[in-house]
Amino acid sequence: MRTSCLALALVLAGCSIIGTRSVAQYGAEKCTTSVFPAAADTLTVAGAIAFATYASLEMQDVDHIAIPVATGVVVIWGISAIVGYSRATTCKRARIREGLAY
């Protein structure tokens, strides 16, 4: 179970960093305006926080490796979410400046 959860987490790692395109690299026509990847990262962060809280309160007989792992997930996916929201916002502003719909 732990291995499959870790594998799923690694597959979904950093949706915003991988799944969004910046204005600087792709231009206003091809950049990403959707915040869906950033929202997915935000949900991952919320789940990791909930899991770490549960692990620290209810799992006394566990070695608590879950808490450092959850903290790492929060940091990595949190940064990814910030990047995703920033790219989408910058793209929307650039598209508005150039008169393009988003």
N, CA, C and O atoms as a GROMACS GRO file, in nm:
protein
  408
    1MET      N    1   0.082  -0.120   0.000
    1MET     CA    2   0.000   0.000   0.000
    1MET      C    3   0.086   0.126   0.000
    1MET      O    4   0.060   0.220  -0.075
    2ARG      N    5   0.188   0.126   0.085
    2ARG     CA    6   0.275   0.244   0.092
    2ARG      C    7   0.346   0.268  -0.040
    2ARG      O    8   0.360   0.382  -0.084
    3THR      N    9   0.390   0.160  -0.104
    3THR     CA   10   0.461   0.174  -0.230
    3THR      C   11   0.371   0.230  -0.339
    3THR      O   12   0.414   0.316  -0.416
    4SER      N   13   0.247   0.183  -0.345
    4SER     CA   14   0.157   0.235  -0.448
    4SER      C   15   0.121   0.381  -0.422
    4SER      O   16   0.106   0.458  -0.517
    5CYS      N   17   0.107   0.419  -0.297
    5CYS     CA   18   0.079   0.560  -0.264
    5CYS      C   19   0.198   0.648  -0.302
    5CYS      O   20   0.180   0.758  -0.356
    6LEU      N   21   0.318   0.601  -0.273
    6LEU     CA   22   0.438   0.677  -0.309
    6LEU      C   23   0.451   0.689  -0.460
    6LEU      O   24   0.486   0.795  -0.511
    7ALA      N   25   0.423   0.580  -0.531
    7ALA     CA   26   0.431   0.584  -0.677
    7ALA      C   27   0.330   0.683  -0.736
    7ALA      O   28   0.362   0.757  -0.828
    8LEU      N   29   0.209   0.684  -0.682
    8LEU     CA   30   0.107   0.778  -0.728
    8LEU      C   31   0.150   0.922  -0.701
    8LEU      O   32   0.132   1.010  -0.786
    9ALA      N   33   0.207   0.945  -0.585
    9ALA     CA   34   0.253   1.079  -0.551
    9ALA      C   35   0.364   1.125  -0.645
    9ALA      O   36   0.366   1.241  -0.686
   10LEU      N   37   0.454   1.036  -0.679
   10LEU     CA   38   0.563   1.073  -0.769
   10LEU      C   39   0.513   1.100  -0.911
   10LEU      O   40   0.566   1.187  -0.980
   11VAL      N   41   0.412   1.027  -0.953
   11VAL     CA   42   0.354   1.050  -1.086
   11VAL      C   43   0.289   1.188  -1.092
   11VAL      O   44   0.298   1.256  -1.194
   12LEU      N   45   0.224   1.228  -0.984
   12LEU     CA   46   0.152   1.355  -0.981
   12LEU      C   47   0.240   1.472  -0.938
   12LEU      O   48   0.192   1.584  -0.923
   13ALA      N   49   0.368   1.446  -0.918
   13ALA     CA   50   0.459   1.547  -0.862
   13ALA      C   51   0.461   1.674  -0.945
   13ALA      O   52   0.490   1.673  -1.065
   14GLY      N   53   0.431   1.782  -0.879
   14GLY     CA   54   0.447   1.912  -0.940
   14GLY      C   55   0.367   1.936  -1.066
   14GLY      O   56   0.424   1.975  -1.168
   15CYS      N   57   0.239   1.913  -1.062
   15CYS     CA   58   0.155   1.933  -1.180
   15CYS      C   59   0.175   2.072  -1.240
   15CYS      O   60   0.178   2.087  -1.362
   16SER      N   61   0.187   2.172  -1.157
   16SER     CA   62   0.197   2.309  -1.207
   16SER      C   63   0.329   2.336  -1.276
   16SER      O   64   0.333   2.406  -1.377
   17ILE      N   65   0.435   2.284  -1.223
   17ILE     CA   66   0.566   2.307  -1.284
   17ILE      C   67   0.574   2.235  -1.417
   17ILE      O   68   0.629   2.287  -1.514
   18ILE      N   69   0.520   2.114  -1.422
   18ILE     CA   70   0.525   2.034  -1.544
   18ILE      C   71   0.415   2.073  -1.642
   18ILE      O   72   0.437   2.075  -1.763
   19GLY      N   73   0.296   2.105  -1.591
   19GLY     CA   74   0.179   2.120  -1.676
   19GLY      C   75   0.140   2.261  -1.716
   19GLY      O   76   0.035   2.279  -1.777
   20THR      N   77   0.220   2.360  -1.682
   20THR     CA   78   0.187   2.497  -1.722
   20THR      C   79   0.299   2.554  -1.808
   20THR      O   80   0.415   2.514  -1.797
   21ARG      N   81   0.261   2.649  -1.894
   21ARG     CA   82   0.357   2.714  -1.982
   21ARG      C   83   0.361   2.863  -1.949
   21ARG      O   84   0.257   2.927  -1.935
   22SER      N   85   0.480   2.916  -1.935
   22SER     CA   86   0.496   3.055  -1.896
   22SER      C   87   0.490   3.149  -2.017
   22SER      O   88   0.513   3.108  -2.130
   23VAL      N   89   0.458   3.274  -1.989
   23VAL     CA   90   0.455   3.377  -2.092
   23VAL      C   91   0.595   3.399  -2.148
   23VAL      O   92   0.612   3.413  -2.269
   24ALA      N   93   0.694   3.401  -2.061
   24ALA     CA   94   0.830   3.428  -2.105
   24ALA      C   95   0.880   3.324  -2.204
   24ALA      O   96   0.953   3.358  -2.297
   25GLN      N   97   0.842   3.200  -2.186
   25GLN     CA   98   0.892   3.095  -2.273
   25GLN      C   99   0.804   3.072  -2.396
   25GLN      O  100   0.857   3.046  -2.504
   26TYR      N  101   0.672   3.082  -2.382
   26TYR     CA  102   0.581   3.047  -2.490
   26TYR      C  103   0.507   3.165  -2.552
   26TYR      O  104   0.444   3.149  -2.657
   27GLY      N  105   0.512   3.280  -2.491
   27GLY     CA  106   0.440   3.395  -2.542
   27GLY      C  107   0.294   3.395  -2.498
   27GLY      O  108   0.245   3.295  -2.445
   28ALA      N  109   0.228   3.505  -2.519
   28ALA     CA  110   0.090   3.521  -2.472
   28ALA      C  111  -0.008   3.430  -2.545
   28ALA      O  112  -0.113   3.396  -2.490
   29GLU      N  113   0.024   3.391  -2.668
   29GLU     CA  114  -0.069   3.308  -2.744
   29GLU      C  115  -0.074   3.164  -2.694
   29GLU      O  116  -0.178   3.099  -2.703
   30LYS      N  117   0.037   3.114  -2.643
   30LYS     CA  118   0.046   2.972  -2.608
   30LYS      C  119   0.068   2.945  -2.459
   30LYS      O  120   0.086   2.830  -2.420
   31CYS      N  121   0.066   3.046  -2.376
   31CYS     CA  122   0.087   3.024  -2.233
   31CYS      C  123  -0.040   2.966  -2.170
   31CYS      O  124  -0.147   2.965  -2.232
   32THR      N  125  -0.028   2.920  -2.049
   32THR     CA  126  -0.138   2.853  -1.979
   32THR      C  127  -0.218   2.952  -1.895
   32THR      O  128  -0.162   3.022  -1.812
   33THR      N  129  -0.349   2.956  -1.918
   33THR     CA  130  -0.436   3.041  -1.836
   33THR      C  131  -0.511   2.961  -1.731
   33THR      O  132  -0.568   3.019  -1.639
   34SER      N  133  -0.512   2.831  -1.743
   34SER     CA  134  -0.587   2.746  -1.650
   34SER      C  135  -0.514   2.733  -1.516
   34SER      O  136  -0.392   2.715  -1.512
   35VAL      N  137  -0.589   2.741  -1.409
   35VAL     CA  138  -0.532   2.720  -1.276
   35VAL      C  139  -0.556   2.577  -1.227
   35VAL      O  140  -0.529   2.547  -1.111
   36PHE      N  141  -0.607   2.489  -1.314
   36PHE     CA  142  -0.634   2.352  -1.273
   36PHE      C  143  -0.511   2.280  -1.219
   36PHE      O  144  -0.521   2.216  -1.114
   37PRO      N  145  -0.393   2.286  -1.286
   37PRO     CA  146  -0.276   2.219  -1.229
   37PRO      C  147  -0.239   2.273  -1.090
   37PRO      O  148  -0.202   2.197  -1.002
   38ALA      N  149  -0.249   2.404  -1.072
   38ALA     CA  150  -0.218   2.463  -0.942
   38ALA      C  151  -0.321   2.420  -0.838
   38ALA      O  152  -0.285   2.397  -0.722
   39ALA      N  153  -0.447   2.408  -0.877
   39ALA     CA  154  -0.550   2.361  -0.785
   39ALA      C  155  -0.524   2.216  -0.746
   39ALA      O  156  -0.546   2.179  -0.630
   40ALA      N  157  -0.479   2.134  -0.840
   40ALA     CA  158  -0.445   1.995  -0.808
   40ALA      C  159  -0.330   1.989  -0.708
   40ALA      O  160  -0.332   1.909  -0.614
   41ASP      N  161  -0.230   2.075  -0.727
   41ASP     CA  162  -0.120   2.082  -0.630
   41ASP      C  163  -0.170   2.128  -0.493
   41ASP      O  164  -0.125   2.077  -0.391
   42THR      N  165  -0.260   2.223  -0.492
   42THR     CA  166  -0.316   2.273  -0.366
   42THR      C  167  -0.392   2.163  -0.293
   42THR      O  168  -0.382   2.151  -0.171
   43LEU      N  169  -0.466   2.082  -0.366
   43LEU     CA  170  -0.538   1.970  -0.304
   43LEU      C  171  -0.440   1.866  -0.249
   43LEU      O  172  -0.466   1.807  -0.144
   44THR      N  173  -0.330   1.844  -0.319
   44THR     CA  174  -0.228   1.752  -0.270
   44THR      C  175  -0.168   1.803  -0.140
   44THR      O  176  -0.146   1.726  -0.046
   45VAL      N  177  -0.141   1.933  -0.134
   45VAL     CA  178  -0.088   1.993  -0.011
   45VAL      C  179  -0.187   1.978   0.104
   45VAL      O  180  -0.149   1.942   0.215
   46ALA      N  181  -0.315   2.005   0.077
   46ALA     CA  182  -0.417   1.991   0.182
   46ALA      C  183  -0.426   1.847   0.231
   46ALA      O  184  -0.438   1.823   0.351
   47GLY      N  185  -0.418   1.752   0.139
   47GLY     CA  186  -0.421   1.612   0.178
   47GLY      C  187  -0.300   1.572   0.261
   47GLY      O  188  -0.314   1.497   0.357
   48ALA      N  189  -0.184   1.622   0.225
   48ALA     CA  190  -0.062   1.592   0.301
   48ALA      C  191  -0.069   1.651   0.441
   48ALA      O  192  -0.026   1.588   0.537
   49ILE      N  193  -0.122   1.771   0.452
   49ILE     CA  194  -0.138   1.833   0.584
   49ILE      C  195  -0.236   1.753   0.668
   49ILE      O  196  -0.212   1.729   0.786
   50ALA      N  197  -0.347   1.713   0.608
   50ALA     CA  198  -0.446   1.633   0.681
   50ALA      C  199  -0.387   1.499   0.724
   50ALA      O  200  -0.409   1.455   0.837
   51PHE      N  201  -0.312   1.436   0.636
   51PHE     CA  202  -0.250   1.308   0.670
   51PHE      C  203  -0.147   1.323   0.780
   51PHE      O  204  -0.144   1.241   0.872
   52ALA      N  205  -0.064   1.426   0.773
   52ALA     CA  206   0.037   1.448   0.877
   52ALA      C  207  -0.029   1.474   1.012
   52ALA      O  208   0.018   1.428   1.116
   53THR      N  209  -0.138   1.550   1.009
   53THR     CA  210  -0.211   1.576   1.133
   53THR      C  211  -0.268   1.447   1.189
   53THR      O  212  -0.256   1.420   1.308
   54TYR      N  213  -0.330   1.367   1.104
   54TYR     CA  214  -0.384   1.238   1.148
   54TYR      C  215  -0.275   1.148   1.201
   54TYR      O  216  -0.291   1.086   1.306
   55ALA      N  217  -0.163   1.141   1.131
   55ALA     CA  218  -0.053   1.054   1.172
   55ALA      C  219   0.004   1.096   1.307
   55ALA      O  220   0.036   1.012   1.390
   56SER      N  221   0.015   1.226   1.328
   56SER     CA  222   0.073   1.272   1.455
   56SER      C  223  -0.022   1.254   1.573
   56SER      O  224   0.023   1.240   1.686
   57LEU      N  225  -0.152   1.254   1.547
   57LEU     CA  226  -0.249   1.242   1.657
   57LEU      C  227  -0.296   1.099   1.682
   57LEU      O  228  -0.323   1.063   1.797
   58GLU      N  229  -0.305   1.018   1.579
   58GLU     CA  230  -0.369   0.887   1.593
   58GLU      C  231  -0.276   0.768   1.577
   58GLU      O  232  -0.315   0.657   1.614
   59MET      N  233  -0.160   0.784   1.524
   59MET     CA  234  -0.075   0.670   1.493
   59MET      C  235   0.045   0.663   1.588
   59MET      O  236   0.159   0.681   1.545
   60GLN      N  237   0.020   0.636   1.714
   60GLN     CA  238   0.127   0.633   1.814
   60GLN      C  239   0.225   0.518   1.793
   60GLN      O  240   0.342   0.530   1.828
   61ASP      N  241   0.180   0.407   1.737
   61ASP     CA  242   0.267   0.291   1.721
   61ASP      C  243   0.343   0.289   1.588
   61ASP      O  244   0.406   0.188   1.555
   62VAL      N  245   0.338   0.395   1.513
   62VAL     CA  246   0.408   0.404   1.385
   62VAL      C  247   0.536   0.484   1.405
   62VAL      O  248   0.544   0.568   1.495
   63ASP      N  249   0.634   0.457   1.323
   63ASP     CA  250   0.764   0.524   1.338
   63ASP      C  251   0.762   0.670   1.296
   63ASP      O  252   0.864   0.738   1.308
   64HIS      N  253   0.651   0.721   1.249
   64HIS     CA  254   0.629   0.861   1.214
   64HIS      C  255   0.716   0.909   1.099
   64HIS      O  256   0.748   1.027   1.090
   65ILE      N  257   0.753   0.817   1.010
   65ILE     CA  258   0.818   0.859   0.887
   65ILE      C  259   0.720   0.937   0.800
   65ILE      O  260   0.760   1.013   0.712
   66ALA      N  261   0.592   0.917   0.827
   66ALA     CA  262   0.489   0.984   0.748
   66ALA      C  263   0.495   1.135   0.764
   66ALA      O  264   0.466   1.208   0.669
   67ILE      N  265   0.531   1.183   0.880
   67ILE     CA  266   0.531   1.327   0.904
   67ILE      C  267   0.641   1.398   0.823
   67ILE      O  268   0.611   1.499   0.759
   68PRO      N  269   0.766   1.350   0.823
   68PRO     CA  270   0.866   1.416   0.738
   68PRO      C  271   0.834   1.405   0.588
   68PRO      O  272   0.858   1.498   0.511
   69VAL      N  273   0.779   1.291   0.547
   69VAL     CA  274   0.742   1.275   0.406
   69VAL      C  275   0.630   1.373   0.371
   69VAL      O  276   0.636   1.438   0.266
   70ALA      N  277   0.530   1.383   0.456
   70ALA     CA  278   0.420   1.477   0.431
   70ALA      C  279   0.471   1.620   0.429
   70ALA      O  280   0.423   1.701   0.350
   71THR      N  281   0.567   1.652   0.514
   71THR     CA  282   0.625   1.787   0.515
   71THR      C  283   0.696   1.814   0.382
   71THR      O  284   0.685   1.924   0.327
   72GLY      N  285   0.770   1.716   0.332
   72GLY     CA  286   0.836   1.731   0.203
   72GLY      C  287   0.736   1.751   0.090
   72GLY      O  288   0.757   1.833   0.001
   73VAL      N  289   0.627   1.675   0.095
   73VAL     CA  290   0.521   1.690  -0.006
   73VAL      C  291   0.462   1.831   0.000
   73VAL      O  292   0.441   1.894  -0.103
   74VAL      N  293   0.437   1.879   0.120
   74VAL     CA  294   0.381   2.014   0.136
   74VAL      C  295   0.474   2.119   0.076
   74VAL      O  296   0.429   2.210   0.008
   75VAL      N  297   0.603   2.106   0.102
   75VAL     CA  298   0.699   2.204   0.050
   75VAL      C  299   0.707   2.197  -0.103
   75VAL      O  300   0.695   2.299  -0.170
   76ILE      N  301   0.726   2.077  -0.157
   76ILE     CA  302   0.744   2.063  -0.302
   76ILE      C  303   0.618   2.102  -0.379
   76ILE      O  304   0.624   2.182  -0.472
   77TRP      N  305   0.504   2.046  -0.339
   77TRP     CA  306   0.380   2.076  -0.410
   77TRP      C  307   0.333   2.218  -0.382
   77TRP      O  308   0.266   2.279  -0.466
   78GLY      N  309   0.366   2.272  -0.265
   78GLY     CA  310   0.332   2.411  -0.235
   78GLY      C  311   0.404   2.507  -0.328
   78GLY      O  312   0.345   2.602  -0.380
   79ILE      N  313   0.533   2.481  -0.349
   79ILE     CA  314   0.610   2.563  -0.443
   79ILE      C  315   0.554   2.548  -0.584
   79ILE      O  316   0.541   2.646  -0.658
   80SER      N  317   0.520   2.424  -0.621
   80SER     CA  318   0.462   2.401  -0.754
   80SER      C  319   0.330   2.476  -0.770
   80SER      O  320   0.305   2.533  -0.876
   81ALA      N  321   0.246   2.476  -0.668
   81ALA     CA  322   0.119   2.548  -0.674
   81ALA      C  323   0.141   2.697  -0.692
   81ALA      O  324   0.073   2.762  -0.771
   82ILE      N  325   0.236   2.752  -0.618
   82ILE     CA  326   0.266   2.895  -0.630
   82ILE      C  327   0.312   2.927  -0.771
   82ILE      O  328   0.270   3.028  -0.830
   83VAL      N  329   0.398   2.843  -0.827
   83VAL     CA  330   0.446   2.864  -0.964
   83VAL      C  331   0.328   2.858  -1.062
   83VAL      O  332   0.319   2.941  -1.152
   84GLY      N  333   0.240   2.762  -1.044
   84GLY     CA  334   0.125   2.748  -1.134
   84GLY      C  335   0.031   2.866  -1.130
   84GLY      O  336  -0.009   2.917  -1.234
   85TYR      N  337  -0.004   2.910  -1.009
   85TYR     CA  338  -0.092   3.027  -0.998
   85TYR      C  339  -0.025   3.150  -1.057
   85TYR      O  340  -0.091   3.231  -1.124
   86SER      N  341   0.104   3.165  -1.033
   86SER     CA  342   0.177   3.280  -1.086
   86SER      C  343   0.180   3.278  -1.239
   86SER      O  344   0.157   3.381  -1.302
   87ARG      N  345   0.209   3.163  -1.298
   87ARG     CA  346   0.213   3.153  -1.444
   87ARG      C  347   0.076   3.182  -1.506
   87ARG      O  348   0.067   3.252  -1.607
   88ALA      N  349  -0.030   3.128  -1.446
   88ALA     CA  350  -0.164   3.151  -1.501
   88ALA      C  351  -0.203   3.298  -1.492
   88ALA      O  352  -0.260   3.353  -1.586
   89THR      N  353  -0.174   3.361  -1.380
   89THR     CA  354  -0.207   3.502  -1.362
   89THR      C  355  -0.128   3.589  -1.459
   89THR      O  356  -0.184   3.679  -1.521
   90THR      N  357   0.001   3.562  -1.472
   90THR     CA  358   0.085   3.638  -1.564
   90THR      C  359   0.037   3.619  -1.708
   90THR      O  360   0.038   3.714  -1.786
   91CYS      N  361  -0.003   3.498  -1.742
   91CYS     CA  362  -0.052   3.471  -1.877
   91CYS      C  363  -0.182   3.547  -1.904
   91CYS      O  364  -0.198   3.607  -2.010
   92LYS      N  365  -0.272   3.544  -1.809
   92LYS     CA  366  -0.400   3.616  -1.827
   92LYS      C  367  -0.375   3.765  -1.846
   92LYS      O  368  -0.437   3.828  -1.931
   93ARG      N  369  -0.285   3.821  -1.767
   93ARG     CA  370  -0.253   3.964  -1.781
   93ARG      C  371  -0.192   3.994  -1.917
   93ARG      O  372  -0.225   4.095  -1.979
   94ALA      N  373  -0.102   3.907  -1.962
   94ALA     CA  374  -0.039   3.928  -2.093
   94ALA      C  375  -0.142   3.916  -2.206
   94ALA      O  376  -0.137   3.993  -2.302
   95ARG      N  377  -0.233   3.823  -2.194
   95ARG     CA  378  -0.337   3.808  -2.297
   95ARG      C  379  -0.430   3.929  -2.300
   95ARG      O  380  -0.473   3.973  -2.407
   96ILE      N  381  -0.462   3.984  -2.182
   96ILE     CA  382  -0.545   4.104  -2.176
   96ILE      C  383  -0.472   4.221  -2.242
   96ILE      O  384  -0.533   4.296  -2.318
   97ARG      N  385  -0.342   4.237  -2.212
   97ARG     CA  386  -0.263   4.346  -2.272
   97ARG      C  387  -0.259   4.337  -2.424
   97ARG      O  388  -0.261   4.438  -2.493
   98GLU      N  389  -0.255   4.214  -2.474
   98GLU     CA  390  -0.248   4.196  -2.620
   98GLU      C  391  -0.383   4.182  -2.686
   98GLU      O  392  -0.391   4.161  -2.807
   99GLY      N  393  -0.489   4.193  -2.607
   99GLY     CA  394  -0.623   4.188  -2.664
   99GLY      C  395  -0.670   4.049  -2.702
   99GLY      O  396  -0.759   4.035  -2.786
  100LEU      N  397  -0.612   3.947  -2.642
  100LEU     CA  398  -0.651   3.808  -2.670
  100LEU      C  399  -0.750   3.760  -2.565
  100LEU      O  400  -0.746   3.801  -2.450
  101ALA      N  401  -0.839   3.672  -2.606
  101ALA     CA  402  -0.934   3.614  -2.511
  101ALA      C  403  -0.865   3.505  -2.430
  101ALA      O  404  -0.769   3.442  -2.476
  102TYR      N  405  -0.916   3.484  -2.310
  102TYR     CA  406  -0.866   3.371  -2.233
  102TYR      C  407  -0.984   3.301  -2.176
  102TYR      O  408  -0.968   3.201  -2.105
   0.00000   0.00000   0.00000
